[in-house]
């Protein structure tokens, strides 16, 4: 009987350790995000929604940079250390650990957006690489 209790405790411990690891890796993965500053009536925000927004959640970029939408009027309470105030919508800010890494101001086309986002993803990756001495 004692070996059954010990086995159950061991399985419970392994399951709890696995769950804690998943939660920790999830928290680390969510340290970076893409923040879209928008406002009601923004024609370019609506274009982005139509051209990119419907697809974004299914992309590799969304897995590494989940999208968070913020009304431009709420930028001061967003919890993000912005390099400068956001003045136009849409503005897309790549954030890592609460700090701005870079931004895309405006929206002209899906090709331009993906190209600019790829450049910011590369910049983010270079910041997280260990420095060689």
N, C-alpha and C positions, 0 to 999 in steps of 0.2 A: 504494500500500500504506500509506503514511504517513497518508493521509486516512482510511483505514478504521480504523487504530489510534486516531487522534484522535477519530473519531466514536464508537468504542466507549468510549473514556475519558470523553467528554462525556456519553454516555448513562449510564455507571456513576456519574458524579458527580451527575447530575440525580436518578437513582434513590436514591442515598445521601442526598442533601439532602432529598428528599421523605420518605424513611423517617425521617430525623432529625426532621423537622417533625411527622410523625404521632406519633412517640414523645413529643416535647415537648408537643404539645397534649394527648395522652393523659395525661401526668403532671400537667398543669395541671388537666385536667378531674377527675382523681382526688384533687385536693387537698381536696375536700369529701366527706364521707361521712355516712351514718346508721349509728350504732353501736347495736346492741340488746344491752343487758345482760340476761342470762337465767340461769336455773339449772334443774337437773333437778327435775321434779315441779311446776313452776310451771303451774298451771291456766290462768292468764291468758296466759302465753306460748303455750300450746297453742291457745287461742282465737284469738290473733293469727295464729298460723301458719295456722289453718284459714280465717279470714276475710280476711286481708290477705296473709300471707306467700306464698301460692301465686301471687298476682297481682303482687306488688310488683316483681319483676324485669322485668316487661313494661311498666312505667309510665314516664312522663316523669320522675317524681321519682327513680326508680331510675337513670336515665341521669345525672342531676346529683348524686344522693346514693346511690352504691352502698351496699348493706347489708353491714355486718360484724357478726358475732355474737361476743360475748365473755361468758364465764362471769363472773358477778358477783364470784367469788372472785379473778379475775385482773385486776381493774380497776387495781390499782397498777402492774402491768407492761404495761398496754395501750398506753402511750406517748401517752396523751391527757391534756392539762392540763384536768382537770375543775374546774368551779366549786365543787363540793362532792362528797363521796362519794356513790356510788349505794347506796341502802339497800333499794330494792324492785325486784322484777322483774314484768313487764318494764319497763325504763326505756330510752327511745330518746333518744340524744344526737346532735344535729347538730354535726358537727365540721368545722372549716375550718382547714387547715394545723396540725393537731394540737391545736387549742384548741376548747373547748366554746363553741358559739354559743347553744344553748338545748336544752331537754329536754322530753320528754313522760314523765311518771311514771305507770305503770300502763296498763291497757287496758280500756276499757268496751265500745266498739263500733267498727265500721269507720268509720262516719260521723264520730264524734268524733276518731278517729285522723287521718283525712285532713284534717279541718278544722284540727286543731292542727299537723299537718305543713305544711300550706299556709302557716300563719302563720310558721312557722320558716323556710320557704323564702323568704318575703318579707323576713324579717329578714336572712337571709344575703345576699340580693340587694341590700338597702339598704346593707349593710356594704361591699360590693364596688364600689358606685357612687362615682365621683369626687366629691369635696367641691367645692361651688360657693363661691367667695369673693366 
